[in-house]
Each structure stands twice: as structure tokens, then as C-alpha cells.
């Protein structure tokens, strides 16, 4: 089981000096991946479902990861997650391929449909369309990454007689990680994802998610090119992960265990958190 860190593109840890120090420190401590979230805008005033206050700063994930890519050499760079319906899939395919090339194939593109209606409305997307757009956008992006003559005609995306280079480093494109805990998310992960990414408070929560993924695997086909479904999991509430839980996550088949230093507001405290958790992957 590999160890990753999540969330250091927001709040007190988003400045360039803190980002540089923490990214290099995480890599030197043996963390194998660095993950960030995504909100273009946040509801104001805050609504109960919103994970952040409207004035909480959070950087664009691809801009932030490009910065971290230039500072590091080995860590994978993950979006955990990027809200896919809010992005133009043709533009995103180019952005992700560019970052993948510049990072020498280190990008992991985690995506999910999102759930905050005010955020969706601000970018002109109906909340009721988010699932359909997510599936269609993934298929359209794959066309641009892998097909010799890309073309796509769907409900939301149309293109033909175009091409986009450079392509991602891997022949089958940037690895896609599907986020979410619903039956639809589990089916999407099985059908369209190289991996799944989720959260919970304990190994028992993960067991529930794994059961959902097994049910989905019996309902939808999995393309052979995707290989085995990778499992990425982040423990929240509590954010402290002890050795017993880490051992149990490894036994359950977690590929990447993500630790979440926030809501710590002091970058020095975040660094201490990373040092304290660095041994969990051993």
C-alpha cells in the first residue's frame, strides 16, 4: 500500500513557499502521491452540503499540480476530485495531456459529477445533467487521447475532423480515478475508471464501499484495457490514521491510502502531521 497526501492546495497551505516546502518534504518522506480537490466557486452564504466556506481559498487543481510537478520528481499528481461537468472536455483533454507530458506521466485524473447546485449553476450546468455529462465527457476525452481519428457525437459533446497532440504518456491515456459513494459512482468506476477514490471514517466504511463496487462489477462490464480496479481511500473524521487502521486498509486491498492534514491551519503543523504519518505505508 502506497501513501499519499491530500488537500494542500487550500486555506493556509496554498502559498508558493509553503507549497514548495511541503511538496518536497512529502516526497522526501516517501509519500508516493499528492492529491488536491476542486471548487471553481462556492455557495455564498454557505449551504449545509458545502465542505468549505465561500471565503476559503482553494487553487485550481491543474494549475496547482503543474506547479508541484515542477518541484518534484517522483510523486504522482492526482485530482481528488475534479468536478468534471464544470469543465469543457475538449479543453480538459488538452490540459491533462499537457500536464501528464510535463510531469513525465505522473498525472492521475480523479473525477466526479459534483453535487453543489449553486456551483453548477454558476458555470451553466444543470444539476440534473451532471451524471450524463460525466459519462459522456469521459468517453469524449478518451477519444482525443487514444484514437487515431478522434470523433464524438453525443448529447453534450460533438467533434470530428480534429486532433490534439501531444497525447498522454501512456498509450491508453491518463489513468482515470472515479470518485463517489453512490451505486452510480460504483458502476462508473467499474465501467470507465482505472480506479476508484473514496472517503470514510474507518476500515468498516471502506468495507461498505467495496461491497458496492463488487455489486457494480456484477451489473456492468469492465473493459479489459482498464485492468484491475485500483482502490484509493482517504480517512476523514478522524483525520489521524493509526497503525492498526493502516494495516487493516492494506489488508482490504487499498492501493493508495491518502492522509488529510487539514483542517490544520498552520503549515508547520501540516509538516509535523506528514512526518508523523510517513511510516504508515511500511
ChimeraX attribute file (.defattr): number of C-alpha atoms within 10 A of each C-alpha:
attribute: neighborCount
match mode: 1-to-1
recipient: residues
	/A:1	19
	/A:2	17
	/A:3	24
	/A:4	28
	/A:5	24
	/A:6	20
	/A:7	22
	/A:8	26
	/A:9	23
	/A:10	22
	/A:11	20
	/A:12	19
	/A:13	23
	/A:14	18
	/A:15	14
	/A:16	13
	/A:17	10
	/A:18	18
	/A:19	20
	/A:20	17
	/A:21	13
	/A:22	20
	/A:23	24
	/A:24	17
	/A:25	16
	/A:26	22
	/A:27	19
	/A:28	14
	/A:29	14
	/A:30	18
	/A:31	28
	/A:32	21
	/A:33	24
	/A:34	27
	/A:35	26
	/A:36	24
	/A:37	22
	/A:38	21
	/A:39	19
	/A:40	16
	/A:41	16
	/A:42	23
	/A:43	18
	/A:44	12
	/A:45	10
	/A:46	13
	/A:47	14
	/A:48	8
	/A:49	10
	/A:50	15
	/A:51	12
	/A:52	17
	/A:53	13
	/A:54	14
	/A:55	13
	/A:56	11
	/A:57	17
	/A:58	23
	/A:59	19
	/A:60	16
	/A:61	23
	/A:62	22
	/A:63	12
	/A:64	19
	/A:65	23
	/A:66	18
	/A:67	16
	/A:68	21
	/A:69	23
	/A:70	11
	/A:71	15
	/A:72	18
	/A:73	13
	/A:74	16
	/A:75	23
	/A:76	22
	/A:77	29
	/A:78	27
	/A:79	23
	/A:80	26
	/A:81	25
	/A:82	26
	/A:83	22
	/A:84	22
	/A:85	27
	/A:86	21
	/A:87	17
	/A:88	12
	/A:89	23
	/A:90	17
	/A:91	11
	/A:92	15
	/A:93	25
	/A:94	19
	/A:95	13
	/A:96	22
	/A:97	24
	/A:98	20
	/A:99	22
	/A:100	26
	/A:101	17
	/A:102	16
	/A:103	22
	/A:104	16
	/A:105	19
	/A:106	22
	/A:107	32
	/A:108	23
	/A:109	23
	/A:110	27
	/A:111	26
	/A:112	23
	/A:113	24
	/A:114	22
	/A:115	14
	/A:116	17
	/A:117	15
	/A:118	17
	/A:119	21
	/A:120	23
	/A:121	12
	/A:122	14
	/A:123	13
	/A:124	11
	/A:125	17
	/A:126	15
	/A:127	17
	/A:128	11
	/A:129	13
	/A:130	20
	/A:131	18
	/A:132	13
	/A:133	23
	/A:134	22
	/A:135	17
	/A:136	20
	/A:137	24
	/A:138	18
	/A:139	16
	/A:140	23
	/A:141	22
	/A:142	20
	/A:143	19
	/A:144	26
	/A:145	25
	/A:146	15
	/A:147	12
	/A:148	9
	/A:149	12
	/A:150	18
	/A:151	16
	/A:152	19
	/A:153	11
	/A:154	12
	/A:155	9
	/A:156	13
	/A:157	16
	/A:158	11
	/A:159	14
	/A:160	10
	/A:161	8
	/A:162	9
	/A:163	16
	/A:164	14
	/A:165	11
	/A:166	12
	/A:167	21
	/A:168	25
	/A:169	19
	/A:170	16
	/A:171	10
	/A:172	14
	/A:173	21
	/A:174	26
	/A:175	19
	/A:176	24
	/A:177	28
	/A:178	31
	/A:179	27
	/A:180	20
	/A:181	18
	/A:182	12
	/A:183	14
	/A:184	13
	/A:185	21
	/A:186	27
	/A:187	23
	/A:188	25
	/A:189	26
	/A:190	26
	/A:191	21
	/A:192	22
	/A:193	27
	/A:194	24
	/A:195	23
	/A:196	27
	/A:197	27
	/A:198	20
	/A:199	18
	/A:200	19
	/A:201	14
	/A:202	18
	/A:203	20
	/A:204	13
	/A:205	13
	/A:206	21
	/A:207	14
	/A:208	12
	/A:209	21
	/A:210	18
	/A:211	12
	/A:212	18
	/A:213	23
	/A:214	13
	/A:215	14
	/A:216	21
	/A:217	17
	/A:218	11
	/A:219	12
	/A:220	13
	/A:221	12
	/A:222	21
	/A:223	12
	/A:224	8
	/A:225	8
	/A:226	17
	/A:227	11
	/A:228	12
	/A:229	18
	/A:230	19
	/A:231	21
	/A:232	24
	/A:233	21
	/A:234	23
	/A:235	23
	/A:236	17
	/A:237	11
	/A:238	10
	/A:239	17
	/A:240	15
	/A:241	21
	/A:242	11
	/A:243	14
	/A:244	11
	/A:245	16
	/A:246	23
	/A:247	16
	/A:248	14
	/A:249	22
	/A:250	18
	/A:251	11
	/A:252	14
	/A:253	13
	/A:254	21
	/A:255	17
	/A:256	23
	/A:257	27
	/A:258	28
	/A:259	26
	/A:260	24
	/A:261	22
	/A:262	20
	/A:263	12
	/A:264	14
	/A:265	13
	/A:266	13
	/A:267	21
	/A:268	13
	/A:269	13
	/A:270	20
	/A:271	17
	/A:272	12
	/A:273	18
	/A:274	21
	/A:275	14
	/A:276	13
	/A:277	20
	/A:278	19
	/A:279	14
	/A:280	20
	/A:281	18
	/A:282	11
